[in-house]
Each structure stands twice: as structure tokens, then as C-alpha cells.
Amino acid sequence: MSRRLARETALQVMFQVEVTRIDSTEAIDYTCEEFKVPEPSREFVRRLVNGTLANLAEIDRAIQSVAKDWMLERMAKVDRNILRLAGFELLFCPDIPGNVSVNEAIELTKVYSGEESGKFVNGILGALLVKTNAEQEKSTNQSLQTAGESAAQAEAPPDSETETVPEGKFE
């Protein structure tokens, strides 16, 4: 399976959906047929497009939070859709390493967008990756702290006032 081909196809689908308001399923089917995308790659196209569209508001908020002085609607459509697809991977696909998502997005930018767009996309996704990693680390630390507190409570001796001595045992 070629994930790069799937990402390219997903970008083309996202662009079609945004510009023409075509149904995403129809756009996926048409684009995959047109470019003879093999079935394993089609599954990844569906995952990317459907996941991005289903979580678009959250992805857009995340991108906007790191896109200093740039409004999403003022970005080039290609750049915006590359950011959205990579944003979906960073936020919702823990099985895909973040640096892979960023690098693949930059490669798509080199092919489908302007010369300066690579730096722009890299800057925004780099900041989003740092933010996402920091939030995941904070969440993990909080989970570990909570688990540690629960374990400490479970190991704590019972209150002496309520302690019962099992029958037949004397201290």
C-alpha cells in the first residue's frame, strides 16, 4: 500500500469537496477510479477524508491556535487542505508518527502548492506537533499521577478505629 498515493488522493478529494461541494463518498470513488488507486490505499484515503471531515471543526481550531496572524479562510485552498489532513493525522491517528505526517504534508506541498508554502506548512504543522506532544505528555502524566494516587490509597493501612482482626488471629 502506498500511503503517499493515498495522501495525494485524499488531498485531491478534500479540494474537490471544498470547491464543488460534491459528496465526499462520490469524490473518493471517482478520484480513486480515475487514478487507479489500489484497494488498500483506498481504505487509507477513506480514513483520511472521512476522519478529517468528521473532525473538521476541532482540526481547524487546532490549526488556528498555532497559525499566528493567519486566518484559515485566507490560506490557499491547497495549503489549508494539506494542513487539515495532516492535522487529522496528528490529532486522531496515534498509529502514525507525527514526524511522518509532517514530512508527508511538506512533500505534498512541494508538489501541489507554491514555493513558499512548504515553509508555511512546515511552521504550522511543526508548532501543532509540539503542542500535540505537550498535551499528550501532560495527559499521560496526569493519568500516571492518578494511577499512582489510587495505588497508594489501595496500599494504605486501614484506619485503626475501623480495623478488624480476622477471627482466630490475635496480635
N, C-alpha and C positions, 0 to 999 in steps of 0.2 A: 504494500500500500504506500502510495506517495502522499505524505501529509502536505508537502509543498503544493502539489497539484490540487489537493483538497482545499487548502487555504486560498489559492488563486481563484478557484471556482467559487468558494464561499464569498470572496470579495466581489466577484462579478455579480453574484446573486444579490448580495446586500445593496450594491449600487443600483441594480435593476429595480429592486423593491422600493428603494428610496425615490428614485427618479420617476418611475412609471406607476408606482403603487400597485404593481402586479402581486398576486398572491404568492407567498414565498414557496409553497409546495410546487406550484406551477413553474416558478422561476428555477427552482432546484432541478426539477425533472428536465426542463428544456435545456438548461445550461449543461447538465451532466451528459445528456444525449448528444448535444451539439459538439462537445469537446471529448466525447468518448471516455468519460471518467469511469474507471473500473469500480465495481460494487463496493469493495472495502473502502475506497476513498470516498464514495458517495455517502457512506454511513457517517464518515467524519465531517463531510460537507453539511449533512443534515444536523449533526450535533452542534456544529459551529453556528450555523444560521439560526436554527430554532432556539438554541440556548441564548444567543445574542439578542434576538428579537423578544424572547420571553423575559429577559432581564435588562432590557434597554434603558429603562429609567435609572436603575441602580448603576449600570455601567456608565451612562452619561454623567451622573452625579460624581462618580469616582474620577472620571477623566477631567471634568470641570474643576474638581477640587485641586488638581495639580497643574492645570493649564493656566498659569498665571497670565493675566491680561488677554486671554483668548476665549472668546465665546464659541461654543461648539457650532452654532449655526453659521458662524463666519468662516469656519475652516473649509478647505476644499472638500468636496464630497468624497473623493477617493481617500484622502488622509483621514477624514472622520470615520469612514467605514473600516479602514485598517486599524485605527485606534479602538474602535468598538469590538472588532473581532479579537484583537489581542487582549483587550480589556476583559472580555468574556473568559479567555483562557486564564488570565492572571487571577481573576476573582472567583471563577467557578470550576476550574479544571485542575485540581491538585495533582492529578496524574501527569501533568505536563510541566516540566521545569520552567520557571519563569523566564530564565535567560534564553531558553529556546523560543518561547513565544515572542520575546522582544526581538531577537535576531531574525526570526522569520518575518516579522512585521517590517523590519528595516529592509529586508530583501524584497518584499512586495512593493515597498515604497520606491525602491530603486527602479523597478520595472514599470510601475503604473503611475508614478507621480513625478513632480518636478524635482530638480536638482537639490534645492534647499530643504525639501520635505523630509529627507532622510534624517537630518539633524533635528528637525522639529519633532518628528515621530519618536526618535530615539530619546530626546529630552523628556517628553511627556511620559512615555512608557517606562523610562528609567526611574522617574520620580514615582510613578504609580507602583512599580515593582518594589521600591524601597518602602513606600507607605504600606503596601500589602504585607510585605515581610514583617515589618514592625508590628502591624496589627495582629498577624498570626502568632508572632512570638509573644506578644502581650497576652493573647488569649490562651496560649499554651501555658505560660507562666501562671496565669490565674487558675487554670484547671489543675495544674500541679500543686499550687498552694492550697486550693480547696481539697484536693485529694489528700494532701499531707495533713491538713487540719482534721479531716474525717478519720484518718488513720490514727492520729494522736488521740482523738476522743475515744476511739474504739479500744485503744491500749490503756487508757487512763484507768486507775483502780476505782472501783465504785466508792461512793461516799460511805464513810464509816458508820453513819447513822442508819443507812439502809442496807448495809452489807448483811447478807445472810450466810450462815455457816451451814454447809451441807450436812444432812443428818449422818450421824456416825463419825463425824470428824470434829476433833477438838484441837484448838490451837493453844 
